């Protein structure tokens, strides 16, 4: 074994021993294979820094390189976490925007439905009003026609009564004339009878 590898082994062993509580915590929390678990990622960054410092102190380029690789891995994981966070925020923003648009669309649809309902109700009201007015007009026309017919009948009955009264008056007048003529004729006959009687008496004397 090279003399340079002995300090490297001590450094790695010390880091491994100091990580033991974290390893136990990983197992208990189910994060053994989760390289993005914050405590494990923080320790890996610490371990990479220790290896770089110890490698520089021990003049062990291999240890320094190992620390650099681990530090690059930590940076990559952190960048991935950041990108994932940004992606989740973007997704959340997109979902929020989608929900807002959908809510706005729903409000517009509801408003359009309410306007259509109001228009239909107004149209129905106008149709009902037109029907009511038409029925009222029909009743008014019927009433006028009924009154006109009744007036015609009343005038006809009045004319008939007037004609009947005139006819009765004419009949009474004719009857009176007949009676007068009969009386006059009787009077003439009586006078003629008296004259003949007078003449007869004179002739007999």
C-alpha positions in Angstrom: 0.0 0.0 0.0 1.3 3.4 -0.9 2.0 5.8 2.0 -0.2 8.5 0.4 -3.2 6.2 0.4 -3.1 5.7 4.2 -4.1 9.2 5.1 -6.7 9.1 2.4 -8.1 5.9 3.9 -8.2 7.6 7.3 -10.0 10.6 5.9 -12.6 8.4 4.1 -13.0 6.2 7.2 -13.5 9.2 9.4 -16.1 10.6 7.0 -17.9 7.2 6.9 -18.0 7.0 10.7 -19.2 10.5 11.1 -22.0 9.7 8.6 -23.3 6.8 10.6 -26.1 8.7 12.3 -27.2 10.1 9.0 -27.2 6.6 7.5 -29.4 5.3 10.3 -31.7 8.3 9.8 -31.9 7.5 6.1 -33.0 4.0 6.8 -35.6 5.0 9.4 -37.1 7.6 7.1 -36.9 5.6 3.9 -34.5 7.9 2.2 -31.7 5.5 1.5 -31.8 5.9 -2.2 -33.1 9.5 -2.2 -30.0 11.5 -3.2 -32.1 14.7 -3.1 -32.8 14.3 0.7 -31.6 17.6 2.1 -29.6 16.2 5.1 -27.8 13.6 2.8 -27.1 16.3 0.2 -25.7 18.7 2.8 -23.5 16.0 4.2 -22.3 15.0 0.7 -21.3 18.7 0.1 -19.5 18.7 3.5 -17.7 15.5 2.6 -16.7 16.8 -0.8 -15.3 20.0 0.8 -13.4 17.9 3.5 -11.8 15.7 0.8 -10.7 18.7 -1.2 -9.2 20.4 1.8 -7.6 17.2 3.2 -6.3 16.3 -0.3 -4.7 19.7 -0.7 -3.2 19.5 2.7 -1.9 16.0 2.1 -0.9 16.8 -1.5 -3.2 14.0 -2.6 -4.6 14.9 -6.0 -6.7 11.8 -6.1 -8.5 12.8 -2.9 -8.9 16.3 -4.2 -10.3 15.0 -7.5 -12.7 12.8 -5.6 -13.9 15.7 -3.6 -14.3 17.8 -6.8 -16.4 15.0 -8.4 -18.6 14.8 -5.3 -18.9 18.5 -5.2 -19.9 18.5 -8.9 -22.5 15.8 -8.2 -23.9 17.9 -5.4 -24.1 20.9 -7.7 -25.8 18.8 -10.3 -28.3 17.4 -7.8 -29.0 20.9 -6.4 -29.5 22.2 -9.9 -31.9 19.4 -10.7 -33.8 20.2 -7.5 -33.9 23.8 -8.4 -35.1 23.0 -11.9 -37.7 20.6 -10.5 -38.8 23.4 -8.1 -39.1 25.8 -11.0 -40.9 23.2 -13.0 -43.3 22.6 -10.2 -43.9 26.3 -9.6 -44.4 26.7 -13.4 -46.8 23.8 -13.4 -48.6 25.2 -10.3 -48.7 28.6 -12.0 -50.0 27.0 -15.2 -52.6 25.1 -13.2 -53.6 28.2 -11.4 -53.8 30.1 -14.6 -55.8 27.2 -16.2 -58.1 27.2 -13.2 -58.5 31.0 -13.4 -59.3 30.8 -17.1 -61.7 27.9 -16.5 -63.4 29.9 -13.7 -63.6 32.9 -16.0 -65.0 30.8 -18.8 -67.5 29.3 -16.4 -68.5 32.8 -15.2 -68.9 33.9 -18.9 -70.9 30.8 -19.7 -73.1 31.3 -16.6 -73.6 35.0 -17.5 -74.5 34.0 -21.1 -76.9 31.4 -19.8 -78.5 34.0 -17.5 -78.8 36.5 -20.4 -80.4 33.9 -22.6 -82.8 33.0 -19.8 -83.7 36.6 -19.3 -84.2 37.0 -23.1 -86.4 33.9 -23.2 -88.4 35.1 -20.1 -88.8 38.6 -21.7 -89.9 37.0 -25.0 -92.4 34.8 -23.1 -93.7 37.8 -21.2 -94.2 39.7 -24.5 -95.9 36.6 -26.1 -98.2 36.4 -23.0 -98.9 40.2 -23.1 -99.7 39.9 -26.9 -102.1 37.0 -26.2 -103.7 38.9 -23.4 -104.1 42.0 -25.5 -105.5 40.0 -28.4 -108.0 38.3 -26.1 -109.0 41.7 -24.7 -109.3 43.2 -28.2 -111.4 40.2 -29.2 -113.7 40.6 -26.1 -114.0 44.3 -26.9 -115.0 43.6 -30.5 -117.4 41.0 -29.3 -118.9 43.4 -26.8 -119.2 46.1 -29.5 -120.8 43.7 -31.9 -123.2 42.5 -29.1 -124.1 46.1 -28.2 -124.6 47.0 -31.9 -126.8 43.9 -32.4 -128.8 44.7 -29.3 -129.2 48.3 -30.4 -130.3 47.1 -33.8 -132.8 44.8 -32.2 -134.0 47.6 -29.9 -134.4 50.0 -32.8 -136.2 47.3 -34.8 -138.5 46.5 -31.8 -139.1 50.3 -31.4 -139.9 50.6 -35.1 -142.2 47.6 -34.8 -144.0 49.1 -31.8 -144.3 52.5 -33.5 -145.7 50.8 -36.6 -148.0 48.8 -34.5 -149.2 51.8 -32.6 -149.6 53.7 -35.9 -151.6 50.8 -37.3 -153.8 50.6 -34.2 -154.3 54.4 -34.4 -155.3 54.0 -38.1 -157.6 51.2 -37.2 -159.2 53.2 -34.4 -159.5 56.2 -36.8 -161.1 54.0 -39.5 -163.4 52.4 -36.9 -164.4 55.8 -35.7 -165.0 57.0 -39.3 -167.0 53.8 -39.9 -169.1 54.4 -36.8 -169.6 58.0 -37.8 -170.6 57.0 -41.3 -173.0 54.4 -39.9 -174.5 56.9 -37.5 -174.9 59.4 -40.3 -176.4 56.8 -42.6 -178.9 55.9 -39.9 -179.7 59.5 -39.3 -180.2 60.0 -43.0 -182.4 56.9 -43.2 -184.4 58.1 -40.2 -184.8 61.6 -41.7 -185.8 60.0 -45.0 -188.3 57.9 -43.2 -189.7 60.9 -41.5 -190.0 62.7 -44.8 -191.8 59.8 -46.4 -194.1 59.6 -43.5 -194.8 63.3 -43.7 -195.4 63.1 -47.4 -197.7 60.2 -46.8 -199.7 62.1 -44.2 -200.0 65.1 -46.5 -201.1 62.9 -49.4 -203.7 61.3 -47.3 -205.1 64.7 -46.2 
